[in-house]
Amino acid sequence: MPSNIQALVVDDERYAREELIFLLGRHPNVKIIGEADSGDSAIMQAIRLQPDVVFLDVEMPKMNGIEVAAVLKELKNPPKIIFATAYPQFAAEAFRVNAIDYLLKPYEEEQIAQTLKRIQVKETSGSIHQLGKLAIERDGEIVYVPISSILYSCREDNVTRIVTQAGEHEVKLTLKDLETRLIPFSFYRIHKSYLVNLLHVSRLSPWFNGAYQLEIDGCTDKLSVSRNYVKGLRAKLEH
């Protein structure tokens, strides 16, 4: 992650601000440079402080988060926007103003970690994002796999498998490294051992103990969704 991601936290509820600041403070490369309790204050502080990222509550009096984001994206150096709210129904509006992620309250550490990875990739992504292909070494050759064709990837017995519409590949990358490369696209971690392409998800079914099973178009495998990832996954799928 880039050093010292400078963040502004905006929420009209003090305890919500403090909780998010505390959780972000567990990540050494995130520096909180300011906080705001209203839309007007958020805009003034964003202009003055020039944060890299604004963590922005949606429901606030007078000027809501969607309205604030619309103003911020017109700045000369607009910050990245991460929305934070207890209401998933605002997700569609959030992404229409170019938000790069959407945190649901109450916050979960896994969800925040995923969001910070997305910020990292936005800062560092290069030609892979432009070309939409993943380079895979196989039998001394390099195969370029269209990222849109990848269904999911998993880590089993110290081997990372990539399952595509055309077949499977084994790669030397760890699942964490692969996740970093694929986050600019429509991929999401559903379990410590599974990374899926949300474009191919067809069904999410309750399983047991708060866990779910996920089905993918064109694939007979049923993938386990850890209960720690369910809320974030639904927010991504249902916006």
C-alpha positions in Angstrom: 0.0 0.0 0.0 1.4 3.5 -0.7 2.9 5.1 2.4 0.8 7.6 4.3 -2.6 7.5 2.5 -4.0 10.7 3.8 -7.6 10.4 4.8 -10.5 12.7 5.8 -13.3 11.1 7.8 -16.8 12.6 7.5 -19.8 11.6 9.6 -22.3 13.7 11.5 -22.2 11.2 14.4 -19.2 11.6 16.6 -19.0 8.0 17.8 -19.2 6.7 14.2 -16.3 9.0 13.2 -14.3 7.8 16.2 -14.9 4.1 15.5 -13.8 4.4 11.8 -10.8 6.5 12.8 -9.8 3.9 15.4 -10.2 1.0 12.8 -8.3 2.9 10.1 -5.6 3.7 12.7 -4.7 0.0 12.9 -3.3 0.3 9.4 0.1 2.0 9.6 0.0 3.4 6.1 -3.2 5.3 6.7 -2.9 8.8 8.2 -6.0 10.6 9.3 -5.4 14.3 8.5 -8.9 15.6 9.4 -12.5 14.9 10.3 -15.7 16.7 9.6 -19.3 16.5 11.0 -21.2 18.0 8.0 -21.2 18.3 4.3 -20.2 21.9 4.3 -17.3 21.2 6.6 -16.2 18.2 4.5 -15.9 20.3 1.4 -13.9 23.1 3.1 -11.6 20.6 4.7 -11.1 18.7 1.5 -10.1 21.9 -0.3 -7.8 22.9 2.5 -6.2 19.5 3.4 -6.1 17.9 -0.1 -6.7 14.3 1.2 -6.1 11.3 -0.9 -9.3 9.6 0.3 -12.5 10.8 1.9 -14.5 8.3 4.0 -17.9 9.9 3.6 -21.2 9.2 5.4 -24.2 9.2 3.2 -27.0 10.3 5.5 -26.2 13.8 6.9 -28.5 16.8 7.5 -28.6 19.7 5.0 -26.1 18.3 2.5 -25.9 14.5 2.2 -22.9 12.4 1.2 -24.0 12.0 -2.4 -24.2 15.8 -2.8 -20.8 16.3 -1.2 -19.2 13.7 -3.5 -20.7 15.4 -6.5 -18.9 18.7 -5.4 -15.6 16.9 -4.5 -15.3 15.2 -7.9 -15.2 18.6 -9.6 -12.1 19.7 -7.7 -8.9 20.1 -9.6 -7.4 17.2 -7.6 -10.5 15.2 -6.5 -10.0 12.8 -3.7 -11.1 9.2 -3.9 -14.5 8.6 -2.3 -15.3 5.7 0.1 -19.0 5.9 1.2 -19.9 4.7 4.7 -23.5 4.1 5.6 -25.9 1.7 7.4 -28.2 1.7 4.4 -27.2 -0.5 1.4 -29.9 1.0 -0.8 -27.7 4.0 -1.5 -25.0 1.9 -3.2 -26.2 2.6 -6.8 -26.2 6.3 -6.2 -22.8 6.1 -4.6 -21.2 4.5 -7.6 -22.8 7.0 -10.0 -20.6 9.6 -8.4 -17.5 7.5 -8.9 -17.0 6.1 -5.4 -14.4 3.4 -5.4 -16.0 1.5 -2.5 -19.0 1.3 -0.1 -18.6 0.5 3.6 -21.6 -0.8 5.5 -22.1 0.0 9.2 -21.4 -1.5 11.6 -17.8 -1.7 10.3 -16.0 -5.0 10.0 -12.2 -5.2 9.8 -12.2 -7.5 6.8 -14.4 -5.0 4.9 -12.0 -2.1 5.7 -9.0 -4.2 4.7 -10.7 -4.9 1.3 -11.4 -1.2 0.9 -7.8 -0.3 1.6 -6.6 -2.8 -1.0 -8.8 -1.1 -3.5 -7.2 2.2 -2.7 -3.8 0.6 -3.1 -4.7 -0.7 -6.5 -6.1 2.6 -7.7 -2.8 4.2 -6.8 -0.6 1.6 -8.4 -2.5 -0.2 -11.2 -0.9 0.1 -14.7 -1.2 -1.7 -18.0 -3.1 -4.7 -16.5 -6.0 -2.4 -15.9 -5.9 -1.0 -19.3 -5.5 -4.3 -21.2 -7.7 -6.5 -19.2 -5.5 -9.5 -19.5 -3.6 -11.5 -16.9 -0.2 -13.0 -17.8 0.2 -16.6 -16.7 3.4 -18.6 -17.0 2.9 -22.2 -18.2 5.4 -24.7 -19.6 7.9 -22.0 -20.2 5.4 -19.8 -22.1 3.3 -16.8 -21.1 -0.4 -17.2 -21.7 -2.5 -14.0 -21.6 -5.9 -14.8 -20.1 -8.8 -12.3 -20.5 -9.7 -11.3 -17.0 -13.4 -11.2 -17.9 -13.2 -15.0 -18.6 -12.0 -15.8 -15.0 -14.7 -17.3 -12.9 -12.9 -17.7 -9.6 -9.5 -18.5 -8.0 -8.7 -20.6 -5.0 -5.7 -21.6 -2.9 -5.4 -25.3 -2.2 -2.4 -27.3 -0.9 -0.1 -24.3 -1.4 -1.2 -24.0 -5.1 -3.3 -21.2 -6.5 -5.8 -22.3 -9.2 -7.4 -19.9 -11.6 -10.7 -21.3 -13.1 -11.8 -19.7 -16.3 -14.5 -20.3 -18.8 -12.0 -22.2 -21.0 -10.2 -24.2 -18.4 -7.9 -24.1 -15.3 -4.4 -22.7 -14.7 -2.1 -23.2 -11.8 0.0 -20.1 -10.9 2.9 -19.3 -8.6 1.2 -16.2 -7.3 -0.3 -16.3 -3.8 -4.0 -15.6 -3.6 -3.2 -12.3 -1.9 -1.0 -11.2 -4.8 -3.6 -12.3 -7.3 -6.3 -10.4 -5.5 -4.2 -7.2 -5.6 -3.9 -7.5 -9.4 -7.6 -8.2 -9.9 -9.3 -5.8 -7.5 -9.6 -3.1 -10.2 -11.9 -5.4 -11.9 -15.0 -7.1 -10.5 -13.3 -9.5 -8.1 -14.1 -10.0 -4.4 -12.7 -12.2 -1.7 -15.4 -14.5 -0.2 -13.3 -16.7 1.9 -9.6 -16.8 3.0 -9.2 -19.4 0.1 -11.5 -18.0 -2.6 -11.6 -15.0 -4.9 -14.5 -14.7 -7.3 -15.5 -12.7 -10.3 -18.8 -11.0 -9.3 -19.9 -10.7 -12.9 -20.4 -14.5 -13.1 -22.2 -15.0 -9.7 -25.7 -16.5 -10.2 -26.9 -17.5 -6.8 -26.1 -17.0 -3.1 -27.7 -19.5 -0.7 -27.7 -19.8 3.1 -25.7 -22.7 4.3 -25.0 -22.9 8.1 -23.7 -20.9 11.0 -24.1 -17.7 9.1 -22.1 -18.9 6.1 -23.4 -19.1 2.5 -22.7 -21.0 -0.7 -22.2 -19.2 -3.9 -22.9 -20.5 -7.4 -21.3 -19.3 -10.6 -22.6 -19.3 -14.2 -21.1 -22.1 -16.2 -19.6 -23.8 -13.2 -20.9 -26.8 -11.1 -18.7 -25.9 -8.1 -20.4 -24.4 -5.0 -18.1 -22.1 -3.2 -18.1 -21.4 0.5 -18.7 -17.8 1.6 -17.3 -17.1 5.0 -19.8 -15.3 7.3 -17.2 -12.5 7.8 -17.5 -11.7 4.1 -21.2 -12.1 3.5 -22.3 -8.5 4.3 -19.7 -6.9 2.1 -20.4 -9.4 -0.7 -24.1 -8.7 -0.7 -23.4 -4.9 -0.7 -21.3 -5.4 -3.9 -23.9 -7.7 -5.6 -27.0 -5.8 -4.7 -26.1 -2.2 -5.6 
